[in-house]
């Protein structure tokens, strides 16, 4: 029988890196021969099976020539790494819910099958499904539970981690969604080859109805005449657009017909949300030159005004974006006792030309007031809603432009990108700001940033200021707080809620810091990588002691 050198892990762990992009570990060992040992072909094959299992699990390259003769302590080390592998995958409870409810094996049952499996929700704990909060338990069940057997070969370690996250917290698997304020955008008749960016409505507002951030990766025009339409707005960018929980972006389109007649397409929003909106687009191509009236805004809203006083003027720009002259015959605002217009628009506006309508508001009674501006032209009548609010005496009104700030996840000890909101005084009297404070359970982890311009003191009517917030977490987990601006307006204060998520760094090294009492006993939960490194350190230490005990003693 041949003799082969046995390699003990006097082995130092050269590198252990979690690669998020490929969801894999990159492991490197430096094995050094300790002694020669007679080893059977059977044991060599057994060691190779151990190594192949680890290589398969971590998807990384270990030199098979160095690992064909791993002794028992090496097997123990690899086993520990194997057991920790599934928990090291990034967990996505939303995806886990989708997997739980779908047929992972297309020819078999789903986990949510009520009759044979675990029912519609893990919260019910049907057939002890709550035991599956550990992904290793799920993977082990593929071999030990007969009803789970058909999933072998279909369920990956990442799948198990995601399903375990959903089982652990069923509510975290709730769907995320983007919602659109308008389901369609309609363009008027447009000459073939001419661009028209004026739809009705002008755009649609896309709202993240979830609490967490959603990333829009693209907005594409699809359908019969997709090439005639192009997406525009703040939802559209060459780079992914991140929409915070509760936040919005705008989505519009331009229309350049390639042929006469009815033209249609659909804007499709693509993101990591479970529900994404689609916007129907339609327009008409014209073979002859036509005039097209375009307005720089579709409504005019006046700030709060004291009764019987006249507001500052607001302008409305009218453009001819068509290819034929636009003839305007009349511009009227009603009711005339409260809304008054003046303009240089009556007459002919050449293609590419424009004019301006000037509007003022003089309320005759308290409360919300409304009116209508009508522009009559050879393209037909165009109306613009007018609105304003009136009070008996000058009154400050405090408004937060953003009522919820959501930070993207950051590692403990690092700083997130600042978030800010604007506090506006939309009233007609000074807003007296008394105090600006960060409150709530995690207030100490948030601070006002240098970009904060809101200060104690008066804020003039129709003026605004900025509150900037910084986030530097000191511990892991979800964080919440609130920014409270105390003032003399109705309600006495304006509150902006704040949410964030802190993650434990995965860059801990094998050393005293990873084994420190603050990390093990009461100092916060260990990350998967810390668990792997601690286990590896203990096993390597034991292996070294075992090798030393077998070495010849010298006098």
C-alpha positions as CSV (number, residue, x, y, z in Angstrom):
1,X,0.0,0.0,0.0
2,X,1.4,3.4,-1.0
3,X,2.1,6.0,1.7
4,X,0.7,9.5,1.4
5,X,1.5,12.6,3.4
6,X,-1.3,13.6,5.8
7,X,-1.9,17.3,5.9
8,X,-3.2,18.7,9.2
9,X,-4.6,22.2,9.3
10,X,-1.6,23.7,11.0
11,X,-3.1,25.4,8.4
12,X,-3.6,29.0,8.7
13,X,-6.7,30.5,7.2
14,X,-5.3,32.7,4.5
15,X,-8.6,34.3,3.4
16,X,-12.3,34.0,4.0
17,X,-14.3,36.5,2.0
18,X,-18.0,36.7,1.4
19,X,-18.7,37.8,-2.2
20,X,-22.2,39.4,-2.3
21,X,-22.3,39.6,-6.1
22,X,-22.0,35.8,-6.5
23,X,-23.4,34.8,-3.1
24,X,-20.3,32.7,-2.5
25,X,-17.3,32.4,-0.2
26,X,-13.7,32.5,-1.4
27,X,-11.6,30.3,0.9
28,X,-7.9,29.8,0.8
29,X,-5.8,27.5,3.1
30,X,-2.1,27.0,3.5
31,X,-1.7,23.3,4.5
32,X,1.6,22.2,5.8
33,X,2.7,18.5,6.2
34,X,3.1,17.4,9.8
35,X,4.0,13.7,9.3
36,X,3.6,10.8,7.0
37,X,0.8,8.4,7.5
38,X,-0.3,5.2,5.8
39,X,-3.8,5.9,4.4
40,X,-6.1,3.6,2.6
41,X,-7.6,4.3,-0.8
42,X,-11.0,4.3,0.9
43,X,-10.1,7.1,3.4
44,X,-8.6,9.2,0.5
45,X,-11.9,8.9,-1.4
46,X,-13.8,9.9,1.7
47,X,-11.7,13.0,2.2
48,X,-12.2,13.9,-1.4
49,X,-16.0,13.7,-0.9
50,X,-15.7,16.1,2.1
51,X,-13.8,18.6,0.0
52,X,-16.1,18.3,-3.0
53,X,-19.0,19.0,-0.7
54,X,-17.4,22.2,0.6
55,X,-16.4,23.3,-2.9
56,X,-20.0,22.7,-4.1
57,X,-21.4,24.6,-1.1
58,X,-19.2,27.6,-1.3
59,X,-18.7,27.8,-5.1
60,X,-15.0,28.5,-4.7
61,X,-11.9,26.7,-5.9
62,X,-9.8,24.7,-3.4
63,X,-6.8,22.9,-4.9
64,X,-7.8,19.2,-4.9
65,X,-4.1,18.2,-4.9
66,X,-3.7,19.7,-1.4
67,X,-6.9,18.4,0.0
68,X,-7.0,14.8,-1.0
69,X,-5.6,13.7,2.4
70,X,-7.3,15.9,4.9
71,X,-7.1,14.4,8.4
72,X,-10.0,14.4,10.8
73,X,-9.6,17.9,12.3
74,X,-9.7,19.2,8.7
75,X,-13.0,17.4,8.2
76,X,-14.3,19.0,11.4
77,X,-13.3,22.4,10.1
78,X,-14.9,21.9,6.8
79,X,-18.0,20.5,8.4
80,X,-18.4,23.6,10.5
81,X,-18.0,25.8,7.5
82,X,-20.6,23.7,5.6
83,X,-23.1,24.0,8.5
84,X,-22.6,27.8,8.5
85,X,-22.9,28.2,4.8
86,X,-26.6,28.4,4.4
87,X,-27.0,31.0,7.1
88,X,-24.4,33.2,5.3
89,X,-26.6,33.8,2.3
90,X,-28.3,37.2,2.2
91,X,-32.0,36.6,3.2
92,X,-34.9,38.0,1.3
93,X,-38.2,37.4,3.0
94,X,-40.3,38.7,0.1
95,X,-38.6,36.3,-2.3
96,X,-39.0,33.6,0.4
97,X,-42.8,34.2,0.5
98,X,-42.9,33.8,-3.3
99,X,-41.0,30.5,-3.1
100,X,-43.1,29.3,-0.2
101,X,-46.3,29.8,-2.3
102,X,-44.9,28.5,-5.6
103,X,-44.1,25.1,-6.9
104,X,-40.3,24.9,-6.6
105,X,-40.5,21.5,-8.3
106,X,-43.0,22.2,-11.1
107,X,-44.4,18.7,-10.8
108,X,-44.9,18.7,-7.1
109,X,-46.7,20.6,-4.3
110,X,-46.0,24.0,-3.0
111,X,-45.2,24.6,0.7
112,X,-48.5,26.5,1.1
113,X,-50.5,23.4,0.1
114,X,-53.1,23.2,2.9
115,X,-53.8,19.5,2.5
116,X,-50.3,17.9,2.5
117,X,-47.8,20.5,3.5
118,X,-47.8,23.6,5.7
119,X,-50.8,25.7,4.8
120,X,-51.1,29.3,3.5
121,X,-49.1,31.0,6.3
122,X,-46.1,29.8,8.4
123,X,-47.7,31.7,11.4
124,X,-50.2,28.8,11.7
125,X,-47.3,26.4,12.3
126,X,-49.0,23.6,10.3
127,X,-46.8,20.4,10.4
128,X,-44.2,22.2,12.6
129,X,-43.2,24.6,9.7
130,X,-41.8,27.0,12.3
131,X,-38.9,24.6,12.8
132,X,-37.8,25.9,9.4
133,X,-36.5,29.3,10.7
134,X,-33.0,27.9,10.2
135,X,-32.1,27.3,6.5
136,X,-29.9,24.3,7.5
137,X,-33.0,22.6,8.9
138,X,-34.8,23.0,5.6
139,X,-31.8,21.7,3.6
140,X,-31.5,18.7,6.0
141,X,-35.2,17.9,5.6
142,X,-34.7,17.2,1.9
143,X,-33.0,14.0,3.0
144,X,-34.9,13.2,6.2
145,X,-38.5,14.1,5.5
146,X,-40.1,12.0,2.7
147,X,-42.5,14.7,1.6
148,X,-39.6,17.1,1.1
149,X,-37.6,14.6,-1.0
150,X,-39.0,15.7,-4.3
151,X,-37.6,19.2,-3.8
152,X,-34.0,17.9,-3.8
153,X,-32.2,19.3,-6.8
154,X,-34.7,22.2,-7.1
155,X,-34.0,24.0,-3.8
156,X,-30.7,25.9,-3.4
157,X,-29.1,27.2,-0.2
158,X,-30.1,30.7,-1.2
159,X,-33.7,29.5,-1.6
160,X,-33.6,27.9,1.8
161,X,-32.2,31.1,3.4
162,X,-35.0,33.2,1.9
163,X,-37.8,30.8,2.9
164,X,-36.4,30.6,6.4
165,X,-36.5,34.4,6.6
166,X,-40.1,34.4,5.6
167,X,-41.0,31.6,8.1
168,X,-39.2,33.4,10.9
169,X,-41.2,36.6,10.3
170,X,-44.2,36.0,8.0
171,X,-45.2,39.7,8.0
172,X,-41.8,40.7,6.5
173,X,-42.7,38.8,3.4
174,X,-45.5,41.2,2.6
175,X,-45.5,42.4,-1.0
176,X,-43.9,45.7,-2.1
177,X,-45.6,47.8,-4.6
178,X,-45.3,50.8,-6.9
179,X,-48.6,52.6,-7.7
180,X,-49.4,55.1,-10.5
181,X,-51.8,58.1,-10.0
182,X,-52.8,57.8,-13.7
183,X,-53.2,54.6,-15.7
184,X,-52.8,56.4,-19.1
185,X,-51.3,59.4,-20.9
186,X,-53.1,60.7,-24.0
187,X,-51.5,63.0,-26.7
188,X,-53.4,65.2,-29.1
189,X,-53.0,65.1,-32.9
190,X,-49.3,65.6,-33.8
191,X,-47.7,66.0,-37.2
192,X,-45.7,63.1,-38.3
193,X,-42.0,63.5,-37.3
194,X,-42.8,66.4,-34.8
195,X,-42.2,65.9,-31.1
196,X,-45.0,66.4,-28.6
197,X,-44.3,66.4,-24.9
198,X,-47.8,67.5,-23.8
199,X,-50.0,64.7,-22.7
200,X,-53.2,64.6,-20.7
201,X,-52.5,64.4,-17.8
202,X,-49.1,65.9,-18.1
203,X,-47.5,63.0,-16.1
204,X,-48.3,60.3,-13.6
205,X,-47.0,60.1,-10.1
206,X,-45.4,56.8,-9.1
207,X,-45.7,56.1,-5.4
208,X,-43.8,53.5,-3.3
209,X,-46.7,52.3,-1.1
210,X,-44.3,50.1,0.9
211,X,-42.2,51.0,4.0
212,X,-38.8,50.0,2.5
213,X,-37.0,51.4,-0.5
214,X,-37.7,50.2,-4.0
215,X,-35.2,50.4,-6.9
216,X,-36.5,51.2,-10.4
217,X,-34.1,49.6,-12.9
218,X,-35.7,50.8,-16.1
219,X,-38.9,52.3,-17.7
220,X,-39.4,50.9,-21.2
221,X,-41.9,51.6,-24.0
222,X,-43.4,48.4,-25.4
223,X,-46.2,47.6,-27.8
224,X,-47.3,48.2,-31.3
225,X,-45.8,51.7,-31.8
226,X,-43.2,51.7,-29.0
227,X,-40.7,53.6,-31.0
228,X,-43.1,56.6,-31.2
229,X,-42.9,57.2,-27.4
230,X,-40.1,57.9,-25.0
231,X,-40.3,57.9,-21.2
232,X,-39.5,61.1,-19.3
233,X,-39.6,62.3,-15.7
234,X,-37.7,61.7,-12.4
235,X,-38.5,58.0,-12.5
236,X,-36.3,57.7,-15.6
237,X,-32.5,57.6,-15.4
238,X,-29.5,55.8,-16.9
239,X,-28.7,54.7,-13.4
240,X,-31.2,52.8,-11.1
241,X,-33.7,55.2,-9.4
242,X,-34.2,54.5,-5.6
243,X,-37.7,55.4,-4.3
244,X,-37.8,55.5,-0.5
245,X,-40.7,54.1,1.4
246,X,-43.7,56.4,1.0
247,X,-41.8,58.6,-1.5
248,X,-42.7,59.4,-5.1
249,X,-41.2,60.1,-8.6
250,X,-42.9,61.4,-11.7
251,X,-43.3,59.6,-15.0
252,X,-44.2,61.2,-18.3
253,X,-43.6,60.7,-22.0
254,X,-43.0,62.4,-25.3
255,X,-44.7,61.4,-28.6
256,X,-43.2,61.6,-32.1
257,X,-45.5,59.8,-34.5
258,X,-43.7,57.9,-37.3
259,X,-46.9,57.6,-39.4
260,X,-50.5,59.1,-39.6
261,X,-53.3,57.6,-37.6
262,X,-53.8,56.2,-34.1
263,X,-50.5,55.2,-32.3
264,X,-50.4,53.2,-29.1
265,X,-47.8,51.8,-26.7
266,X,-47.3,51.0,-23.0
267,X,-44.8,52.3,-20.5
268,X,-43.6,49.4,-18.3
269,X,-41.9,50.1,-15.0
270,X,-39.4,47.5,-14.0
271,X,-38.1,47.3,-10.4
272,X,-37.5,45.0,-7.5
273,X,-41.1,45.5,-6.2
274,X,-43.5,42.6,-6.4
275,X,-46.1,44.8,-8.2
276,X,-45.1,47.3,-10.9
277,X,-47.4,49.7,-12.8
278,X,-47.9,49.9,-16.6
279,X,-49.0,53.2,-18.3
280,X,-51.1,53.1,-21.5
281,X,-50.0,55.6,-24.1
282,X,-52.0,56.9,-27.1
283,X,-51.8,59.6,-29.7
284,X,-52.7,60.4,-33.3
285,X,-50.2,61.1,-36.1
286,X,-51.2,63.8,-38.6
287,X,-49.9,64.1,-42.2
288,X,-50.5,67.8,-42.3
289,X,-49.2,70.7,-40.3
290,X,-51.2,71.5,-37.1
291,X,-51.0,73.9,-34.2
292,X,-50.6,72.5,-30.7
293,X,-51.1,74.5,-27.5
294,X,-48.8,73.5,-24.6
295,X,-49.0,75.0,-21.1
296,X,-46.1,75.1,-18.6
297,X,-48.5,73.8,-15.9
298,X,-51.9,72.4,-15.8
299,X,-53.1,74.0,-12.5
300,X,-52.5,77.3,-10.7
301,X,-52.6,77.2,-6.9
302,X,-52.3,80.5,-4.8
303,X,-51.0,80.6,-1.3
304,X,-53.2,81.5,1.7
305,X,-54.4,85.0,1.4
306,X,-56.2,87.3,3.8
307,X,-59.8,88.3,2.8
308,X,-60.0,91.4,0.5
309,X,-56.3,91.5,-0.2
310,X,-54.6,90.8,-3.5
311,X,-52.0,88.1,-3.9
312,X,-48.7,88.2,-5.7
313,X,-49.0,87.5,-9.5
314,X,-48.5,84.1,-10.9
315,X,-47.5,83.5,-14.5
316,X,-48.7,80.8,-16.9
317,X,-46.8,80.3,-20.1
318,X,-48.6,79.2,-23.3
319,X,-46.5,77.7,-26.2
320,X,-47.2,76.6,-29.7
321,X,-45.4,73.3,-30.0
322,X,-47.1,72.4,-33.3
323,X,-46.1,73.1,-36.9
324,X,-48.9,75.5,-37.9
325,X,-49.9,78.9,-36.4
326,X,-51.9,78.9,-33.2
327,X,-54.6,81.5,-33.1
328,X,-55.9,82.5,-29.6
329,X,-59.2,84.5,-29.6
330,X,-60.0,84.8,-25.8
331,X,-58.4,84.4,-22.3
332,X,-60.8,84.5,-19.4
333,X,-60.6,83.8,-15.6
334,X,-63.7,83.2,-13.5
335,X,-65.2,84.1,-11.1
336,X,-63.9,87.5,-12.0
337,X,-64.4,89.0,-8.5
338,X,-61.7,86.6,-7.1
339,X,-59.4,85.6,-10.0
340,X,-58.3,88.1,-12.6
341,X,-56.2,87.5,-15.7
342,X,-54.2,89.6,-18.1
343,X,-52.1,88.5,-21.1
344,X,-50.5,89.2,-24.4
345,X,-51.8,86.0,-25.8
346,X,-54.8,87.0,-27.9
347,X,-53.7,86.8,-31.6
348,X,-51.5,84.5,-33.6
349,X,-48.5,82.6,-32.1
350,X,-46.1,81.1,-34.7
351,X,-44.7,77.5,-34.3
352,X,-42.2,77.6,-31.5
353,X,-43.6,80.9,-30.1
354,X,-45.1,81.6,-26.7
355,X,-47.1,84.1,-24.6
356,X,-47.8,84.7,-20.9
357,X,-51.0,84.9,-18.9
358,X,-50.7,86.8,-15.5
359,X,-53.1,85.8,-12.7
360,X,-53.9,87.3,-9.3
361,X,-56.2,86.1,-6.5
362,X,-58.4,88.4,-4.3
363,X,-60.5,86.3,-2.0
364,X,-64.0,87.6,-1.0
365,X,-64.7,84.9,1.7
366,X,-62.8,82.7,4.1
367,X,-61.9,79.1,3.2
368,X,-61.0,77.2,0.1
369,X,-61.7,79.1,-3.1
370,X,-61.7,77.8,-6.7
371,X,-62.0,79.1,-10.3
372,X,-61.2,78.4,-13.9
373,X,-59.0,79.9,-16.6
374,X,-60.3,79.3,-20.2
375,X,-58.1,79.8,-23.3
376,X,-60.0,79.7,-26.6
377,X,-58.0,79.0,-29.7
378,X,-58.2,77.3,-33.2
379,X,-57.2,74.1,-31.4
380,X,-60.4,74.3,-29.2
381,X,-60.9,75.6,-25.6
382,X,-58.2,74.7,-23.0
383,X,-59.1,75.0,-19.3
384,X,-56.8,75.5,-16.3
385,X,-58.2,75.0,-12.7
386,X,-57.5,77.8,-10.2
387,X,-57.4,77.5,-6.4
388,X,-56.5,79.4,-3.3
389,X,-57.3,79.6,0.4
390,X,-58.5,82.6,2.4
391,X,-58.3,83.5,6.1
392,X,-59.8,86.3,8.2
393,X,-56.5,87.3,9.7
394,X,-52.9,86.6,8.7
395,X,-52.0,83.0,9.7
396,X,-48.8,80.9,9.5
397,X,-49.2,77.4,8.0
398,X,-46.4,74.9,8.5
399,X,-46.0,72.1,5.9
400,X,-43.4,69.4,5.6
401,X,-42.7,68.6,2.0
402,X,-41.6,65.1,3.0
403,X,-43.2,63.5,6.0
404,X,-41.1,60.3,6.2
405,X,-37.4,59.8,5.7
406,X,-36.0,56.3,5.0
407,X,-32.3,55.7,5.0
408,X,-30.7,52.9,2.9
409,X,-29.1,50.1,5.0
410,X,-25.6,50.9,6.2
411,X,-23.0,49.0,8.4
412,X,-22.6,49.7,12.0
413,X,-20.0,52.5,12.6
414,X,-20.4,54.0,9.1
415,X,-22.4,57.0,8.0
416,X,-25.3,56.9,5.7
417,X,-25.9,59.5,3.0
418,X,-27.8,62.5,4.6
419,X,-31.6,62.8,4.1
420,X,-33.4,66.1,4.2
421,X,-36.9,67.5,4.1
422,X,-38.2,71.1,3.5
423,X,-40.4,72.9,6.1
424,X,-42.5,75.5,4.2
425,X,-44.6,78.3,5.6
426,X,-47.4,78.4,3.1
427,X,-49.3,80.9,5.2
428,X,-49.3,84.7,5.1
429,X,-47.8,85.4,8.5
430,X,-44.4,84.6,10.0
431,X,-44.0,81.0,11.3
432,X,-42.2,81.2,14.7
433,X,-40.0,78.2,15.1
434,X,-39.3,77.4,18.8
435,X,-37.2,74.2,18.6
436,X,-36.0,71.4,16.3
437,X,-35.3,68.1,18.0
438,X,-34.7,64.5,17.1
439,X,-36.8,62.2,19.3
440,X,-37.8,58.6,19.5
441,X,-36.3,55.2,20.6
442,X,-33.1,55.5,18.5
443,X,-32.8,59.3,18.5
444,X,-29.1,59.1,19.7
445,X,-28.1,57.4,16.4
446,X,-29.5,60.4,14.3
447,X,-28.2,64.0,14.3
448,X,-29.1,67.2,12.5
449,X,-26.7,67.8,9.7
450,X,-24.8,70.9,8.6
451,X,-27.3,71.4,5.8
452,X,-30.0,72.3,8.3
453,X,-31.2,75.8,7.6
454,X,-34.3,75.7,9.9
455,X,-33.4,77.6,13.1
456,X,-35.4,78.9,16.1
457,X,-36.9,82.2,15.1
458,X,-39.3,83.6,12.4
459,X,-39.8,82.0,9.0
460,X,-41.6,84.5,6.7
461,X,-44.8,83.7,4.8
462,X,-44.2,81.7,1.6
463,X,-40.6,81.0,2.7
464,X,-39.1,77.6,3.5
465,X,-36.1,76.1,5.2
466,X,-34.3,72.7,5.2
467,X,-33.9,70.0,7.9
468,X,-30.9,67.6,7.1
469,X,-30.6,64.4,9.1
470,X,-27.5,62.2,9.6
471,X,-27.5,58.5,10.5
472,X,-24.5,56.7,12.0
473,X,-25.6,53.5,13.7
474,X,-23.8,52.1,16.8
475,X,-25.7,48.8,16.8
476,X,-27.4,46.6,14.3
477,X,-31.1,46.2,13.5
478,X,-34.0,48.5,12.5
479,X,-33.9,52.1,13.8
480,X,-36.7,54.6,14.2
481,X,-36.9,58.2,15.3
482,X,-38.7,61.5,14.5
483,X,-37.7,65.1,13.7
484,X,-40.1,67.4,15.6
485,X,-40.3,71.1,14.6
486,X,-42.1,73.1,17.3
487,X,-43.8,76.3,16.1
488,X,-46.8,78.7,16.5
489,X,-48.9,77.3,13.6
490,X,-51.9,75.1,14.0
491,X,-51.1,71.8,15.8
492,X,-48.0,73.3,17.5
493,X,-45.5,71.1,15.8
494,X,-44.6,69.3,12.5
495,X,-43.3,65.7,12.8
496,X,-41.2,63.9,10.2
497,X,-40.8,60.1,10.9
498,X,-37.4,58.5,10.3
499,X,-36.5,54.9,9.6
500,X,-33.2,53.1,8.9
501,X,-31.6,49.7,9.0
502,X,-28.1,49.0,10.4
503,X,-26.2,45.8,9.5
504,X,-23.2,44.2,11.3
505,X,-20.0,44.5,9.3
506,X,-19.0,41.2,7.5
507,X,-15.3,42.2,7.6
508,X,-14.4,41.0,11.1
509,X,-11.1,39.2,11.2
510,X,-10.1,36.1,13.1
511,X,-8.7,37.6,16.3
512,X,-9.5,38.9,19.7
513,X,-12.1,41.4,18.4
514,X,-14.3,38.6,17.0
515,X,-14.0,36.6,20.3
516,X,-14.3,39.6,22.6
517,X,-17.0,39.3,25.3
518,X,-18.8,42.3,23.8
519,X,-19.3,40.3,20.7
520,X,-20.3,37.0,22.4
521,X,-22.1,37.8,25.6
522,X,-24.7,40.7,25.4
523,X,-22.9,42.8,22.8
524,X,-25.2,42.1,19.9
525,X,-25.9,39.1,17.7
526,X,-23.1,37.5,15.7
527,X,-23.1,37.8,12.0
528,X,-22.9,34.6,9.9
529,X,-19.2,35.4,9.0
530,X,-18.3,35.9,12.7
531,X,-19.8,32.5,13.5
532,X,-17.8,30.9,10.8
533,X,-14.5,32.5,11.8
534,X,-15.0,31.8,15.5
535,X,-15.7,28.1,14.7
536,X,-12.7,27.9,12.4
537,X,-10.4,29.5,14.9
538,X,-11.4,27.0,17.6
539,X,-11.0,24.0,15.3
540,X,-7.7,25.1,14.0
541,X,-6.4,25.6,17.5
542,X,-7.5,22.1,18.5
543,X,-5.9,20.7,15.3
544,X,-2.6,22.5,16.1
545,X,-2.6,21.1,19.7
546,X,-3.3,17.6,18.4
547,X,-0.4,17.9,15.9
548,X,1.9,19.1,18.6
549,X,1.0,16.1,20.8
550,X,1.9,13.7,18.0
551,X,5.3,15.4,17.2
552,X,8.5,13.6,18.5
553,X,9.9,15.2,21.7
554,X,13.5,16.4,21.6
555,X,15.7,16.3,24.6
